[in-house]
Amino acid sequence: MIEQLINNYVLNLLLNKKRFKIYILLSIDLIILPLSVLIAFWTRIGELFWVPDQEFLFLFTFVYFSPIIIFIPFGYLFGLYKVIIRFLDFNFFYLLCKILFFYSAVWSIIIYVFHIPGFPRSLIVLQPLFLFIFILFSRIFIKIVSTRIYNKLNSERNNTNQIAIYGAGKVGRQLLSIFEQSQEYKVSIFVDDNKNKIGRKLSGVSIVSFNDFKKIRLEKSIREVHLALPNINRNDRNNILNKLTKLKVKIKTVPDLFRFVTEKKISSNYFDLSIEDILEKQPVVKDHTIYREFLRKKTILITGAGGSIGSEICREIIKNNPKKIILFDVSEYSIYKIFQELERFKEIQKIDNIEIMGVIGSIQDGNTVDSLVKQSNPDIIYHSAAYKHVPIVEENVVEGLKNNTFGTFNLARASIKYGIKQFVLISTDKAVRPKNIMGYSKRIAEMILQSLTNEKEIVFNNSSDDIIKYSQKTNFTIVRFGNVLESSGSVIPLFKKQISEGGPVTITHPEVSRYFMTTQEAAQLVILAGTQNYGQNPQNVFLLDMGKPISIKLIAERMIEKNGLTIKDEKNPTGDIEIKYIGLRHGEKLSEELIISGKTEKTSLPMIYKCFEPYVPWEKLSLILINLKKIMYENPENIKTYLSEIVK
């Protein structure tokens, strides 16, 4: 009964019920303040209450209780009683020192003014010192006791998740402090491979070896491990991940720095394993100084700025001091999201000389594109806007071609008309020997830029009878690569959703494979490739080193296992998640290629190659585009045949 009353008493204090908390802290301080005077007297004289003469009894009594009259108002004034006990840190130490400084000054003045005979002057130093110790330790004691009671009661009421943190270093301690504020998680144990740490405690939590953890996790019902190992190398990280995967625990990691500082609250998704962890992919460290000067003080237009690649390009650009970033996208919400993120980054980094502008519009609208390029006059255009989902584009042929092919033409024409210096097209491996509308649309977009590259003067056919020749000064760059991990067109978000829903995870074919690259790597390499100008050779197409193709089945299996789940199949009919094969979709290939001609050359840049692809002169291609637009609307059933003839 008494224990329950104490638990509820401390819990109410911890849960920050303001008035109740203030009453409790005041009650404690009302005891501590005169007690500190008694202890100071006892330390100095050897007696708790000493009066040299009865005629000074009133003055001595006043001195004993004067700290209450002085300290409490200063405590209110400086916010001592507004501090949330559970979140005590060094700031509280500083606050208490500040209050005691003013308190000591006033108390010493009172003692000197009354000039009490026989009063030890050393108490002016001793009493504030004891007061500091008593108040500090009272708050620490309340923090420790209340936090333990809170965690215990919260665990009983809310079924708190028992978790472990792998890594008992600085990041692990910071992660623990985050979870101490959570009602959802309780850190039960630290795991570390450092023998000097094993057997010790970090902030009251035991540190154990991995072998000991294998036994303890069953006793404590730990089903989730959070990695706090930001500086560990990839091989060691992979070894730890593989060990944890065998234990069937869910593995999470610390959040990405850019999103951590630009978001106002932490989503639980931030602690999911990165795709590099799932694929055991070694991140590539690139020298950003190569393109830092290229982007500095430039006005840059990004189409599809709200998409996966477009938004990542924006994040890279803003780090390199551009003059202006123009976000162009058909989706208002997508622009809003990336706009807010970039503005937040500016605020945190205290940047005020970069202008960010959001423009809603479609690259399909030639007039909108023309007006935007004319008015904004960008130095560089990164063209990432495209319809990417193969099955959807396959069913929407006209829209796919209008957007991916003719939208690119609209931008290229405007770039030439207004003398834009640099134009970078983000292409795809599906443009190589295409089998679907999406691939055809992107290959013809490449061909448009190839054909325009070597022309000195260009005539654009339009509805007007006027013939206008434009001087071609734009450096067109085509960058081709495969799938981007966790982009809107990638299987990764789909697999995450299917796993969270309990499965099944759907794969088109057990042998299907794809090239993969992280979004950040792709964005950095696209910017890097855009810095190059190889003599305006129309055959040049830049390729990003994607490594080896990765099995989609392997990705699904690793994602399931590293979520602490098992695969349900014939060998394990009681498993958690089934992998279901649904068959290749129309226009889909088992594997993708990056080059048509088979000829590649290394460039001076890391992870960037160039190949020499066939092209059609603009004079001929311009007529082909006119005919394509006609067939697209009048004879759509034969469109695929005509497209295959064009790309030959």
N, C-alpha and C positions, 0 to 999 in steps of 0.2 A: 504493500500500500504506500509506504513512505517512498520507496524507490520510484514508484509510478508518479507520485507527486513531484519528486525532484526532476524526473525525466520531462514531464510536461512543463515544469517551471523553466528549465533550461531551454527546451524546445521553443517555447514562446519567445524567449529572449533571442534565440538564434534566427527565428523566422522573421525578425525585424518588425514586430508589432511595436510601432514607434513609442507610444506612451508607456507601455509596459517596460520596454527596454530601458528607457530613460530613468524610470523609477528605480529599477534594479541597480543600474550603474550609480545613481545618486546615493542609494542606500549603502552601497559598498564604499563609495568615496567619503560619505559622512562618518564611517567607522575608521577608514584609513587616515584621514586628515588629522584628527586629534591623536590617533595612535602613533603617527610619525613623530609628533612632538614628545610624547611620553618616551618612545624608544631613543630619541635624540638626547633627552635629559638623562636617561638611564646610562647611555653610552658615555656621556660627558661627566656626570656626577655620581652615578651609581644608584640613583633613586628615580622612581617613575614620576613622582610628584613632589617637587621640592619648593618650599617657600621660605625665604630667609626670615621673614617677620610677618605676623598676622595682619598688620596694617596694609600689606601689599597683596593680600589674598585675592582681592577683586581683580587687580591688574594681572596677577599671574594666571588667574582663571581665564581672563580675557585673552591673554597670549596663547593659552592652550587651545582655545576655540576660534581664535581669529583666522586661522588658515581656511576654515569653512567659509567665512564671510568674504575672504579674498579670492580663494581658488575657484569656487563654484561659478561666480560671475565670469571669470576669465575662461573657464571651461565652456560655458554657453557661448561666449563671444567668439571663440576660435573654433567652435564646432566639435568639441571633444565628445559630446553626447550624440552626435549625428553619425559617428563612425560605425560602420557595420562590422561587428566583432569577427564574423566568420572570414572577412577579407583583410584582416590586419596585415600590414606590411611595413616597410621602412618609413613610409610617409607618416605613420602613426608615431613612430619614434621621434621624428622631426617635429611633429605637432606638439607632442608632450614637452619636448625641450623648450619650444617657443613659449608655451604657457608658463612653464616653471621659471623662465627668465623674468617675465613680467611679475609673476607672483613673488619671487624672491626679492625683487627690487622694492615692491610695496611693503612686504612683511618686514624687511630690514629697516625701512623708513619708520614704520610704526614702533619698532623696538627702540630705535634711537630717539624718537620723539618722546616716548614715555620715560625713557632713561631709568629703567627699573634697577635699583641697587642689587648687585650680586647676580644679575642675569648673565649667563655665559654667552659672550659674543660669538663663540664658535658654533652655537646652535643655528646661526644665520646660514651657515654652510651645511651643517649636519642634517637639519630637518628637511630642507628641500631635497637633499640626496636620498634620504630614506623615503620620502614621499614619492620620488621618481621611481625607486625600486619597487615599492609596494603597488603603485598604480600599474606600472608596466607588467609586473608578474601577475597581478590580478586579472588583467585583460588576456594575457597569454594563457593563463589557467582556464579562464572561461572559454576561450577559443578552442582549446584542446578538448575539454570535457564536452562542450556543447556540440562540437563537430562529430565526436564519436557517438554521442547519444542521437544526434540528428541522423547520421548514417545508419545507425542500428534501427531506429524507428522507421526511417524512410525505406530501408530495405524490406522491413516487414510489411509496410503498407503498399509499396509500389513495385515490389519484386525487382529491386535494383539489379542491373547487370553487373556481375562480378567480372572484372577484366584484369589483364596483366599488361605491364609496359615492358617492352624489350629495349633495354638501354637505360642504365642508371646514371646518366650524365646530366649535363645542364638542360638539354632538351627534355629529357625524361622528367626532371623535376618541374619544369615549366608545364609539361603536359599534366602532371599530377595536380598542380595548382588549378588548372582548368577543370579537371574532373571533380575536384573537391567542391566546386561551385555547382555541380550538376546534380540533379535529382534522379538522373537516369543511370549513371554509372558509378561504380565504386572500385577503386584500384586496390586489388587484394595482394599483389606481389609485383616485384621488379625482377626481371630476368637479365642477366649480364654474363658475358664470357670472360670478363676481367677477374682473374683470381683474387686480386687485391680487394675487390668490392664484395665478393661473395661472402655471406654470413653477416654482413653489416646491415645497417638500416639507413634509408633515405627518407627524411621527413616522416619517420615513424613506420615506414613500410619496408618489410624485409626484402633483401636482395638474395636471389638464389641462382644456382647454375641451371643450365638447360635440362640436364639430367634430373635434377631435383624437381624442376617445374613439371616434368612429365608425370610425376606422382602427385604433386600438390594440386595440379589443375583439376584432377578428378575429385579430390576431397573438397575443394572450394567451388566446384561446378563452374570453372572458368571456360567460357566458350569463345572469348574474343581477346586477341592480342594486338596491342597498338605499338607499332615500331617507332622508336625515337632515336633513329640512327641516320641523321642527315648527311654525315660526312664519311660514311663507310663506303668502300669501293664496291663496284658492281658484283664481282665474284663472291665476296664475303656476304653481301646482301642476298644474292641468289641462294647461297648455302643455307642461310638462316630461313629464308622463305620456304625452301624445300623441306627443311626439318619441321617447320611449323605446319606445313601442308599435310604431312603424314599424321599429325596429331588431330586432324579434322577440326581445327579451330578457325574462326573467321579472323582474317588478318586485315588490319587497317594501318594507315600511316599518317604522318604529320601533313598539314595542308600546304598547297602551293603558295609561295611567298606573294606573288603578284595579286592573286585573288584574296589572300588573307588580309593584305593591307588595304585593298580597295573595296571590300565588303564591310558592312556595318555589323553583321552578325555571322556566326559560324554555322554553316549547314552541316548536318551529319555526313552528307556526301563528300565533304572536303576530306574526310578521314578514310575514304575508300582507297584501296591500293591503286597506284598509278598503273597505266597500261604497260609502262616499261617494266614494272615489277612482275606483271602477269606474263609478259612475253620474255622476261629476263633479258631485255634489250639494253645494251650499253649506250647511254646518252652521249651524243657527240658535242664536244666543247669547241665552239667556233670563235674565230677572231672577229669581233664586231667592229673593230677599228677600220676594217676594210670598207664598210659601208656607212660608217658614222659621218664622215665628211660628205658623202654622197647625198645623205638625207638632210644634213644640217641646213637650216634656213630655207628649206624648200616648201613649196605649196604642193600637197600630194592629194590626189583623188583616188579613193578606193571604192570600186563598185562591189556590190554584195558585201558591204562593210559589216553587216550584222550576222553574216554566216560564219562558219567555223574557221575557214582559212582567212577570210576578210578581216574578222575581228582580231585574229592573232597577228596579222600583219599590222593592224592599227596599234596593238600593244607593243610591238617591236619598234614601230616608227616613233611613237611618242617618247621613247627612251633616248632618242637620238637628236633631240632639239630641232624639230622641223619648224617652219614658220606657221603653217596652217595645214590642218587635216580636214578633208571633205569626205563625209560619210554618205555614200549614195546607195540606197537600197529601196526595194519595192515595199518592204515591210516597215511600217511606222514603229511597231514595238521593238523590232530588232535594232533599229537605229537608236531608239530611246535607251535600250539596255547598254549598248557599247558606248554611247555618248555619256551616260551617267558614270560608267566605269572609268572612262578616260578623264572625266572631270574630277572624279574622286582621286585618281592618281595624281593629277595636277595639284590638288589641294594638299595631299599628304607630302608630296615632294616640293611643295611651295614653288610651283612653276606658274608664272603668269604671262609669259610671252609667247604661248602657243595658242592659236585660235582653232577651235573645233566647231565645225558646222555640219549639221545633219540635213540631208536633202532627200525627200521622198520622191521616187520616180522609177520608171522602168527603162532599161536599156533598149527595149523594143520600140520606144517612142523616139524616133529620130529627131523630132523638133526639141523635145526635152533635153536629150543628150547634147544636141548642137548648142542650145542656149546655155546649158550648164558649163560646157567646156569653154565657150566663148567668154562668159562672164567671170568664171573662176580662174581661167588661164593657168592651169596647174603645170608644174615642172615635170611631174611624173604621174602616170596613171597606172595603178595596179588593177587589172581587170579580173576579178574573181567571181563575179556574178554569173551563175549558170544553174540550169536544172540538171541535177546529178543522179536522181534515182532512176535506174535503168527501166524497171517495169512501168513506172508512171509515164516516163517520156515515151516509152514504146506505145502506150495507149493514147498519147497526146502529141502526135507527130507534128502538126502545124505549130503548136505552141513551143515545142522543143526546138524546132528550126528557127522560129521567129526570135526566140530568146538567145540560144547558144550561137547560132550562125549569124543571123542578121543583126542581132544586138551587138555582136562583136564588130560587124561591119559599120554600124552606126558610130561606134566609138572610134574606130580607126579612121573613118572619113572625117569626123570632127577634129581628130588629132592632127591630121594632115592640113586641113583647112586653116587651123589656128596655130600651126607651128609648134605643137607640143614636142618637147625634146625626147622624152622617154615613155614608152608604152610597154608594159609587161603583161602578157597573156598567161594565165594559169590554165594549163591544159591537163590532159589525163592519159593514162595508159590505154584507156578504152578507145582512143583515137587511132591506135595502131591496128591495122587490118580489122576495122570495125565490123561487128555483127549485129549491132543494134542502133536505133535512131540516135541515142545519146552519143555513141561513139562517132557516128557519121557527122553529127552536128558539130562536134568539137574538132574533128579532122578538117572539115571545110573551113572552120574558123581559123585554124592554123594556116591553111592554104591561102586564105585572104591576106593574112599578114605577110606570108612568104612572098606572095605576088606583088604586094605593095612595096616591099623592102627595097628592091633594086630599081624602082622607077624614079626618074628625075622629075618628070611632070606627069600628072595624073588627071584624067577626065572622068568625072563621076556622072553616070547616066541618071537622070531624074525626069520628073514630069515636065519640067521646063524645056523649052526649045533652045535656051541659051547654053552655049558650050563654054564652060569655065575650066581652065587648066590651073591646077594647084601644084606648087613646088613641093616636093616630098623631102622633108628634113627630119622626120620622126624616126628615132631608132626603135624599131619593133623587136621585142624579145619574146620568144616563146619558151616557156618552162613546162616541161612535161614530167609528171610523176604519178605514182599509184595512189592507193587508198591512204587517207589520213586517219589515224587512230582517233576515235571518239568524235569524228565529224558527223554532220547531220546525215551523211550518206553511208556511214560506216556501220558494220554489224555490231560494234562494241556496245553502243547504247541500247540496241535491241536485245542483246544477250543479257545485259544488266537488268533490264525490265523483266525479261522472261524468268531469270533466276529469282528475282525478288518476288515474283508471283507464283513461284513453286514449279515452274516449267510447264511444258517441255521447251527445251532450247531447239529452235528449228534451223536446220542447215540444208542447203539445196542439194549437196552431193558430198559423199565422204571424201572425195579426192579433190575438191575445189580448193584452190590456193590463191593468195593475193599478195602483192607487194604492200608493205605497210611502212609508214613513217609517222612520227609524232607531229602534232599540229605545230608546235613551236619550231621543231627542226625544219619542217616544210616552209614555214613563213620566213625564217632566217635565210634559208637557201634561195628562196624566190627573190628576196631583196638583194642577196649577194649576186645572183645571176643577172639581175637587172642592171648592175653596175658596169657590165661588159658591153663592148661594141666591137665585134669582130668583122670590121670592114663591110658591114651591111651585106653579107652573103645571104641570099634568100633561102639557101638550103639549111642554114644553121637552125637547129632546134636543141635547146639545152635540156639535159636529163639530170635528174637528181639520183644519187647513188642510194638506192632503196635496200641494198643488201639482197638477201635471198628471199624468194616468195615463202610465205608462211601458211601452213595448213589452217583453214578455218575451223576444222574439227579440233585441232590442237588448242586453238585459242579458247573454244568453248569448254574443253575439258579442264584447262588451267583455271579459267574463271570460276567454274563450279567448285573445283578442289580448293582454291584459295579463298573461297567464301565459307570454308569449313564444312562443305557438303560432299556427298558421294554421288557418283554417276549410276543411274539406274539402267541396267542392261541385262542381258541373258546371264552373265556371270554374277551379277549382283541385283537380283530382282527386288530387293528391299531398299535399294538406293534412294536418294532424295530427288535427283533431277534427271529426267530422261532426255536424250538427244534424239531428235526426230528428223528424218531426211524427207524433204518435201519435193525433190526433183528440181532440176535446172529450170529457171524461168525463160520465157521467150527472149532470145537475143543474148542470153548469158553464156559466158565461156567458162571452162574449167580453170583456165589460167590466163593471165594477162601478159602482154609484152610491152616493152618500152620503146623499141625502135622498129622501123619499117625496112630500112635499107641494109641493116646489119653492120654498118660502119660507125664506129665511135672513136672519139679522141679525148684524151684528158685535157682539161683546162688548167690554168695556173691556180684555180680556186679549189679548195677542199670539197670533196663529195659532189663536184659538178663536172659533168661530161658534156660534150656536144656531138651531135650526129648530123649527117647530111641527108636530108630527106628530099624526095622529088617535089617539084612545084610546077604550077601552071602560070605563064605570064598573065599580067593583069588584063591585057587586051582580050584575051580569050576567057579568062575566069569571069570577067564582068558580064559577059554575055551568058555564061553558064548560070550565074546567079539570077539573072532576069528570067531565064527559062525555068530555073528551080522554083522561083516564087510563083510562076504561072502554074506549073504542075502541082505544086503544093496545095493550091486551092481548087484547081479544075480537075485534076486526075490523081487524087491522093492514093488510090489503090496501087498505082505503079511507082510510087515515090521511092520505095526502097531499091528497086531496080535501077532507077536513075541515079540515086545516091551512090550505089556501088560502082557505077560507071564513072562518076566524077572522081572518086578517090583512087581509082586505078591509075 
